[in-house]
Structure formats: structure tokens, C-alpha cells
Amino acid sequence: MVSDMNKRIVIETELGKIEGYTENGLDIFKGIPYAEPPIGEFRFAPPQKKESWEGILDATKFGPRAIQGYTELEKIFPLAGQDSEADCLSLNIWTPSCDNDKRPVMMWIHGGAYIFGTGSNQMYDGSTLAKRGNIVIVTINYRLGAFGFLNLPGAAPNAGILDQVEALKWINKNIENFGGDPDNVTIFGESAGGGSVCALLAMSSIKGLVHHAIAQSGAILTAKPNKEMPGLLMQELGIENGDIDSLRRISAEKLIEAQNAILARATKEGTGEILPFRPSVDGDSLPVHPLEALLNGTGKNIDFLLGCNQHETTIFTFFRYPSNKVDDKELRKGNRRFFSRAGVSDEKASDILKAYEDIRKVSFSEEPLELINAVGTDLTFRIPGIRIAEAKSTHNPNTYMYLFTWPSPAFNGKLGSCHMVELPFVFGNLDIPKGDFFFGSGPAAETLSQRIMDSWIAFAHTGNPNCESIPEWIPYNTKNRATMFMGEEFKSVNAPFDKERAVWDEII
């Protein structure tokens, strides 16, 4: 029997012909370049429009990942494929058909703290979501770490975000040829991808390119430029501070080695900022903090859905304290350092921890990690998300919030509903290798995944996540603070954990 992957399909784009393939009733294209290689004089520069090509471009294999360093999360989910600086700016498409039907388009922005990840990750395979929702799914790569987010004179500090804008421009000009509607595009992403979504909403350059947005576990905490990193990087490489020309001549591998060394020292010493590479206010591509932009009504016509997981930070503290046995003084010290890296004083850090002890009626000496994770999750994920939702809902009633509560079964359930555990539920990919270990399996997991997919699909079609498979999803506003709990039970809750939320009113 001949596999339908042998059925090739050639599509005309603005820049030339590309060849993909048909598999399981979908037309699939991989590794399509959407910008010129960001090398040489274009390293640290805004993306350059892709030039046209002769002949037919092979789009049957994923392109390389953006060059990146190792992270602890690869202990659980090693990334396949090779890194490349030159060939990293590519995108992938899953479509029900390359016909004249104008289907909603969803562009996925991968996470990874702005330093690692790829749009070709097996969790992000768009097949199930595309078929279930009659939607065109696009995943992208963009520049990471110093290559995409270096605040240095002569560099574009938001090059990685500008890559995402360039991908949106490509979609706008070409997606009709793949059965998509350029006038109905949803951006969605998780972690750094969710933060990217928030940054994009604040940028005038996406006007007309985006119509709906979903931010998963990624509201932006800070967008202040990291002025320390360029000097540290150049010192590590033995380059005179500010010499961008020499930095452009350094091999990509050496630059990554230097970046990794700096980040490793910061992790060991508990110094530096929580996200040393991130979108930042530059007065140009990102004129003001996304929260301020949304408060002012920027992107008010874009419908918005956002939320986070109930126990986001457990996956990070687990690697540091895997035995769950920690010294009280050591953990308090670590908590102060964590707050300091987020710009919160020692005094405020102590006040917040004490408030959580009182609200939850849990002693720090009895359950230190429970309190540390509750505070850490709220500081870095839940409260920034609430602030963004508050701002957005004042201009657009189509603002929706969720809290993902499904617990990971990994490590005897110690992680709870940790960071990134919702990802295969969104894409319907619970059957990925080793997925049952971390994400869970069985009828309840399948039902939850179907409900989430149906909600995301409905939102992509209409800007409203309500659908037949879920209870009514009430829009978020400051009066009801309606939040959809997504777990073994799918239910709407007004003002969840509101006493904890109030603790942060004068801090974030």
C-alpha cells in the first residue's frame, strides 16, 4: 500500500513555488522560509524580507531550530533536530486543504524563556487541531537569546518579536493559497510565546494582521531593557563593551557558549533577572509596556483569551529541591532572591509570604514549598495575567480568562498543574512518546483535551470560546472576575483566590 505522504502537492506563493505533501487528509508544509538568513550584518537586525527563488522549494521536512543552549527541561523533553543561525526563520503549515475556502488561521508561538524551543516540537503538531476545527495551523521559529533579544546600541532589541511580525506578514500575503483566511488570524502561544502574544498586542505593526489572541502562562511581568546583559556577554567573549561589529563576527557557537556560561552563573548564585532575555520597551517597535498600551486601548479590536496553570512554578522548584526536604532558612533566602530578581524588596517579599500564610492557614515551617510555589506562581504568571485581563476588558468585552487545574501524574503527583502541562491538551497530542508519564492519559484526559480544543477552535472562528462541549464561559471583567477552571471538572468560578489577588494590588 502506497502511503499518501508520497502524494506531493505544489503551491504557488508570493515568492515562488513550494512542495509539501498530503497525509491523513491534511496538506502539510514544513520549513518554509519567511525571511532572509539573519547572519552577518543582519545578526541582531530586524528580519529581512525573503527574496524570491527559482524552481520548487522542498517543504517536506522541518527546518532547523533557532540556535540555542541547553536547559534543565530537556531532561524530560529532549528536542529533536539541529540548531542553525542561518536557516532558523521558517514556518510550518497544517491545512485541511489548499482550496478556496477561507478557514480561520492560528499561528502558534512556542515558549522556552526566550532562549530555547522550536515550532517543530512534537507537542505542537497541528494535525489534530486542524482537522477537528477546520482550521489552518501555523507554527514558527524565531530568534532566541542574545540573537533575538539583546539590548545593545546598533541592535534591534526585539528582533525575535519582529521575526514573529514578519511571519504574520507572510501569512497575510500567502495563506489564502493554503485554504486560510488572512482576515481571521489568531495568534496563540505559551510561556515566552504567551509573553510574545502580549508584546505583539502592544505593537502597531500587527494592525490588520491579527484578529484574536490567546496567551497561555505568559503575561509579561516586566519589559524594562536588560542593560546588564550586553556588557556581561562582551566581557565573557573578551570584546570591548559596545563593539557590535566584533560581536557580529563571533561564531554563533561561541556566542551561545558565552550566553550559557552567564546564565549558569546567575542560576547558581541566584542573581540576574528572572528572564534575562525578553521583549523590552525600546521606544520604537515596543513604545511602552504592553500593560500600559492595553490600558490605553491599543489593539482594542483584538479579542483576547488568557490564563495560566494552578501550580506553574512547581516544575522549577522540583529541580532545585527534588527530595521536597528543604532547609527553612535556605528557602526563605531563596525566596527573597527570587523576589529581588523580580524587582520586589525584601520587606515586601516577607509581607507577601506572611499574608499567604494567613490566607491559606498554612505555616511556612510546615509546608514551605507549597507557599513558595503559590507565591511564585502568582508573582510570575497569575497576577500579571489578571492585570492584562483587567486592562483589556475595559476596551473589549470579548476578554476571557482560564485556570488550568489538571495535575501532572509525574513524580508521584508532586508537580500538580505545573508549567507547560496543558500543551498537548491544546493540540490534542496526548499520545506523544512518554506523554502519559507527564501529562496523563485515559478518558478524563481525552475529554478535557477535546473541550479545550473546542474552546480554542470556537475562539479562532468567532472571538468567543463558548461551544457545545463546555458550560457557559462568561467574559472576564473586574466585577465578576469570571474564570474558567479547566481540569477534571470544567466550570466557571467568579473571583477565584481573590484574597491572594488583593495582596498584590500595590505591588504589580
C-alpha positions in Angstrom: 0.0 0.0 0.0 1.4 3.4 -1.0 1.5 6.0 1.8 -0.4 9.2 1.0 2.8 11.0 2.1 4.0 10.1 -1.4 1.3 12.3 -2.8 3.1 15.6 -3.2 1.4 19.0 -3.6 2.9 22.1 -5.2 1.6 25.5 -4.2 2.4 29.0 -5.6 3.4 31.6 -3.1 4.3 35.3 -3.4 8.0 34.3 -3.6 7.9 31.1 -5.6 6.6 27.5 -5.7 6.9 25.1 -2.7 6.2 21.4 -2.5 4.6 19.8 0.5 2.7 16.5 1.0 -0.7 15.1 1.9 -1.0 12.9 5.0 -4.1 11.6 6.8 -6.4 14.0 5.0 -4.2 17.1 5.5 -1.9 19.1 3.3 1.3 19.7 5.2 4.2 22.0 4.5 7.4 22.3 6.7 10.4 24.5 6.9 9.1 27.4 4.7 11.5 30.3 5.0 9.6 33.6 5.8 12.7 35.9 6.0 16.3 36.0 4.8 19.0 34.3 6.9 19.7 36.6 9.9 23.5 36.3 9.7 26.5 38.6 9.0 25.3 42.3 9.0 21.8 41.1 9.7 22.6 39.4 13.0 20.8 41.5 15.7 18.9 43.4 13.0 15.2 43.3 12.1 14.3 40.4 9.8 14.8 41.0 6.2 12.1 40.2 3.7 12.7 36.9 2.0 13.8 37.1 -1.7 12.1 35.0 -4.3 13.6 31.7 -5.6 13.7 29.8 -8.8 12.3 26.3 -9.2 10.3 24.4 -6.5 11.3 24.7 -2.8 11.2 21.4 -0.9 8.8 21.9 2.1 8.5 18.3 3.3 10.9 18.5 6.3 11.1 20.8 9.3 13.7 23.5 9.2 16.5 23.8 11.9 15.7 25.2 15.3 17.0 28.7 16.2 20.4 28.3 17.7 20.0 27.8 21.5 21.6 26.4 24.6 20.7 23.5 26.9 18.1 23.8 29.7 17.1 21.5 32.5 13.7 20.9 30.9 15.4 18.8 28.2 15.9 16.2 30.9 12.2 15.5 30.4 11.6 16.6 26.9 14.7 16.5 24.7 14.3 18.4 21.5 15.0 16.7 18.2 16.7 18.3 15.2 19.6 20.6 14.6 20.3 24.2 15.6 21.1 26.9 13.0 21.5 30.6 13.0 21.3 30.9 9.2 18.2 28.8 8.4 16.1 29.2 11.6 13.4 31.7 10.3 10.9 29.2 9.0 7.3 28.2 9.5 5.2 25.0 9.1 1.6 24.6 7.9 -1.2 22.0 8.5 -4.3 22.7 6.4 -7.4 20.6 5.6 -7.0 21.6 2.0 -5.2 24.1 -0.2 -8.5 25.2 -1.7 -10.5 28.4 -2.0 -12.3 28.0 1.4 -11.3 30.8 3.8 -10.6 29.0 7.1 -9.5 30.6 10.3 -5.8 30.7 10.8 -4.0 30.0 14.1 -0.3 30.9 14.4 1.5 29.2 17.3 4.4 30.9 19.1 6.5 28.4 21.1 7.7 29.0 24.6 11.1 28.5 26.2 12.0 31.6 28.3 13.0 33.3 25.0 16.2 31.1 25.0 15.1 27.7 23.7 12.3 25.8 21.9 11.1 25.2 18.4 7.8 25.3 16.4 8.6 21.7 15.2 8.2 20.2 18.8 6.1 17.1 18.6 3.7 18.6 21.1 2.8 21.3 18.6 1.9 19.0 15.7 -1.1 20.8 14.2 -2.8 17.7 12.6 -5.5 17.0 15.2 -6.4 20.7 15.8 -6.5 21.5 12.1 -8.8 18.5 11.3 -11.1 19.0 14.4 -11.7 22.7 13.8 -11.4 23.0 10.0 -8.6 25.5 10.7 -5.2 26.2 9.2 -2.4 25.8 11.9 0.9 27.5 11.5 3.9 27.1 13.8 7.0 29.2 13.6 10.6 29.6 14.7 12.1 32.9 15.8 15.4 34.1 17.1 16.2 33.4 20.7 18.5 34.6 23.5 21.1 37.1 22.5 20.4 36.7 18.8 16.8 37.8 19.3 16.7 40.0 22.5 20.0 41.9 23.0 19.7 45.5 24.2 22.8 46.9 22.5 23.2 50.2 20.5 23.0 49.3 16.9 20.9 46.1 17.6 17.2 45.6 17.4 16.4 44.6 21.0 13.1 42.9 19.9 14.4 41.1 16.9 12.8 37.9 18.0 9.4 39.6 18.2 9.9 41.3 14.9 10.5 37.9 13.4 7.0 37.0 14.6 5.6 40.1 12.9 7.4 39.1 9.7 5.8 35.6 9.9 2.4 37.3 10.3 3.1 39.4 7.2 4.0 36.2 5.3 0.7 34.7 6.4 -1.2 37.8 5.4 0.2 37.6 1.8 0.2 33.9 1.3 -2.2 31.9 3.5 -5.1 32.1 1.0 -3.2 29.8 -1.2 -3.3 27.2 1.7 -7.1 27.5 2.3 -6.7 30.1 5.0 -8.4 33.5 5.7 -5.9 36.4 6.2 -8.8 38.4 7.7 -9.3 35.9 10.5 -5.9 35.2 12.2 -5.4 34.1 15.8 -2.0 34.2 17.5 -1.5 31.9 20.4 1.4 30.9 22.5 2.6 29.6 25.8 5.2 30.9 28.3 7.6 33.0 26.3 5.1 32.5 23.4 2.3 33.9 25.6 4.5 36.8 26.6 5.2 37.3 22.9 1.4 37.5 22.3 1.1 40.2 24.9 4.0 42.1 23.3 2.5 41.8 19.8 -0.8 43.3 21.0 1.0 46.4 22.0 2.7 46.9 18.6 1.2 49.0 15.8 3.0 46.8 13.2 0.4 44.0 13.7 -2.5 46.2 12.8 -4.7 44.2 10.3 -2.6 41.1 10.8 -4.2 39.7 14.0 -7.8 39.4 15.0 -7.9 37.2 18.1 -5.2 36.3 20.6 -4.6 33.6 23.2 -1.8 33.9 25.9 -1.1 30.7 27.9 1.0 31.2 31.0 2.8 34.1 29.6 1.6 37.6 30.6 4.6 40.0 30.7 5.9 40.8 34.2 8.4 43.4 33.1 9.5 45.0 29.8 12.4 47.0 31.1 15.5 46.7 29.0 18.2 44.4 30.4 21.1 46.8 30.3 23.5 44.5 32.1 23.5 41.5 29.7 25.4 43.1 26.7 28.3 44.0 28.9 28.4 40.6 30.6 28.3 38.9 27.2 31.1 41.0 25.7 33.2 40.6 28.8 32.8 36.8 28.6 33.9 36.9 24.9 36.8 39.3 25.5 35.2 42.0 23.3 35.3 45.7 24.1 31.9 46.8 25.5 29.6 48.1 22.8 31.6 46.7 19.9 28.7 45.3 18.0 30.7 44.7 14.8 33.1 42.3 16.6 30.1 40.6 18.2 28.7 40.0 14.7 31.9 38.3 13.7 32.0 35.9 16.6 30.8 32.4 15.7 27.2 31.6 16.7 28.5 28.6 18.7 30.9 30.8 20.8 28.2 33.3 21.4 25.9 30.6 22.7 28.7 29.2 24.9 29.2 32.6 26.5 25.4 33.1 27.0 25.2 29.7 28.6 28.1 30.4 31.0 26.5 33.7 32.1 23.1 32.1 32.7 24.6 29.2 34.5 26.4 31.5 37.0 23.2 33.5 37.5 21.3 30.4 38.3 23.9 29.1 40.7 24.3 32.4 42.5 20.6 33.4 42.3 21.5 36.7 40.6 20.4 38.5 37.5 16.8 38.9 36.3 14.2 36.2 36.0 14.0 36.5 32.2 17.4 38.0 31.1 16.3 37.9 27.5 12.7 39.2 26.8 10.7 41.7 24.9 11.6 45.2 26.1 10.4 48.8 25.7 12.6 50.4 23.1 10.6 53.5 22.2 10.2 52.1 18.6 9.0 48.6 18.0 7.6 48.4 21.5 7.0 52.0 22.5 5.5 51.3 26.0 4.9 48.4 28.4 2.2 46.1 26.9 0.0 46.7 30.1 0.2 50.5 29.5 -0.6 50.0 25.8 -3.6 47.9 26.5 -4.9 50.3 29.2 -4.7 53.0 26.5 -6.7 50.9 24.1 -4.0 49.6 21.8 -5.3 46.6 19.9 -8.8 47.1 21.4 -10.4 45.3 18.4 -8.5 42.1 19.1 -10.4 39.6 21.2 -8.3 38.0 23.9 -8.3 34.8 25.9 -5.6 34.2 28.6 -4.8 32.2 31.7 -2.3 30.1 33.5 -1.9 26.8 35.3 -2.7 26.4 39.0 0.8 25.3 40.1 3.1 26.9 37.5 6.4 27.0 39.4 6.5 23.5 40.9 8.4 22.2 37.9 11.2 24.8 38.6 11.4 24.3 42.4 11.3 20.5 41.9 14.6 20.5 40.0 16.2 22.6 42.8 14.6 20.6 45.7 13.7 17.2 44.2 13.5 15.5 47.6 11.0 18.0 49.0 13.2 18.3 52.0 14.5 21.8 52.3 16.1 24.0 54.9 13.7 26.7 56.2 16.4 29.4 56.2 17.7 28.4 52.8 14.3 28.5 51.2 13.4 31.9 52.8 16.7 33.3 51.4 16.0 31.8 48.0 12.5 33.4 48.1 14.0 36.8 48.8 16.5 36.4 46.0 13.7 35.4 43.6 11.6 38.5 44.6 14.7 40.7 44.3 15.3 39.4 40.7 11.7 40.5 40.0 12.3 43.9 41.5 10.4 43.4 44.8 12.1 44.4 48.1 12.9 42.0 50.9 10.4 43.7 53.1 7.6 43.3 50.6 8.6 39.7 50.0 8.3 38.9 53.7 5.0 40.7 53.9 3.6 38.7 51.0 4.7 35.4 52.4 3.2 36.2 55.7 -0.1 37.2 54.0 -0.2 33.9 52.2 0.4 32.0 55.5 -2.6 33.8 57.0 -4.9 33.4 54.0 -4.2 29.7 53.5 -3.8 28.9 57.1 -0.5 27.1 56.4 2.7 27.6 58.3 5.9 28.2 56.3 7.8 25.8 58.6 5.2 23.1 57.9 4.7 23.5 54.1 7.4 25.8 52.8 7.3 24.6 49.2 3.5 24.8 49.0 3.7 28.5 50.0 6.8 29.3 47.8 5.1 27.8 44.8 1.8 29.6 45.4 3.6 32.9 45.8 5.9 32.2 42.8 3.0 31.2 40.5 1.1 34.4 41.4 4.1 36.7 41.0 5.2 35.5 37.7 2.0 34.2 36.0 -1.4 34.6 37.5 -1.3 38.2 38.7 0.4 39.7 35.6 -2.3 37.8 33.6 -5.0 39.3 35.7 -3.6 42.8 35.2 -3.5 42.3 31.4 -7.1 41.0 31.5 -8.2 43.9 33.6 -6.7 46.3 31.1 -8.0 44.5 28.0 -11.6 44.1 29.3 -12.1 47.8 29.7 -11.9 48.2 25.9 -13.1 44.8 24.6 -15.8 42.7 26.3 -14.5 39.6 24.5 -11.9 39.0 27.1 -11.8 35.6 28.7 -9.7 34.0 31.5 -9.0 30.4 32.5 -7.1 28.5 35.2 -5.8 25.0 34.1 -6.1 22.6 37.1 -5.3 19.2 35.6 -2.5 17.7 37.7 0.6 16.0 36.1 1.0 12.4 37.3 4.8 12.7 37.1 7.0 12.2 40.2 4.0 10.8 42.2 2.0 14.0 41.5 4.5 16.3 43.2 4.2 18.8 40.3 0.4 19.4 40.4 -0.8 21.6 37.5 2.7 22.8 36.6 4.0 24.9 33.8 3.5 23.6 30.3 1.3 20.6 31.3 -1.6 22.0 29.3 0.2 21.9 26.0 -0.7 18.5 24.5 -4.3 19.1 25.7 -4.5 22.2 23.5 -3.1 20.4 20.4 -4.8 17.0 21.0 -1.4 15.3 21.2 -1.7 13.3 24.4 -0.3 10.2 22.6 3.2 11.6 22.1 6.0 9.3 23.3 6.3 9.3 27.1 3.4 11.8 27.2 1.3 9.7 29.7 4.1 9.9 32.2 4.0 13.7 32.4 0.6 14.7 31.1 -1.6 11.8 31.9 -3.9 9.7 29.8 -7.3 8.0 29.8 -10.9 9.0 29.1 -10.9 12.0 31.5 -7.7 13.4 29.9 -9.2 12.9 26.4 -12.4 14.6 27.4 -10.5 17.6 28.8 -8.4 17.9 25.7 -11.5 17.8 23.4 -13.1 20.5 25.5 -10.1 22.8 25.3 -9.6 22.2 21.6 -13.3 23.0 21.0 -13.0 26.2 23.0 -9.8 27.3 21.2 -11.4 26.4 17.9 -14.6 28.4 18.7 -12.5 31.4 19.7 -10.5 31.2 16.5 -13.7 31.2 14.4 -15.6 33.9 16.3 -13.6 35.5 19.1 -15.8 33.7 21.7 -14.7 30.4 23.2 -18.2 29.2 24.0 -19.2 25.9 22.4 -21.5 22.9 22.9 -19.0 20.8 24.9 -18.4 23.2 27.8 -20.5 25.1 30.3 -21.1 28.8 29.6 -17.8 30.7 29.5 -18.5 34.2 30.9 -16.3 37.1 29.8 -13.9 38.5 32.4 -14.3 41.9 34.0 -13.3 43.5 37.3 -16.8 43.0 38.7 -17.2 39.2 38.3 -13.6 38.1 37.6 -15.1 35.1 35.9 -12.5 32.4 35.3 -13.0 29.0 33.6 -11.4 26.2 35.6 -10.2 23.5 33.1 -9.4 20.2 34.7 -11.3 17.0 35.7 -14.1 19.5 36.1 -14.8 22.2 33.6 -16.6 25.1 35.5 -16.8 28.8 35.7 -15.7 30.4 39.0 -16.1 34.0 40.0 -13.1 35.7 41.6 -11.0 32.6 42.5 -8.3 33.0 45.1 -9.3 36.6 45.4 -7.8 37.2 48.8 -4.4 36.3 47.4 -5.0 38.6 44.4 -5.7 41.5 46.7 -2.3 41.1 48.3 -0.6 42.2 45.1 -2.7 45.4 44.4 0.1 47.8 45.3 2.9 45.6 44.0 2.1 44.5 40.5 
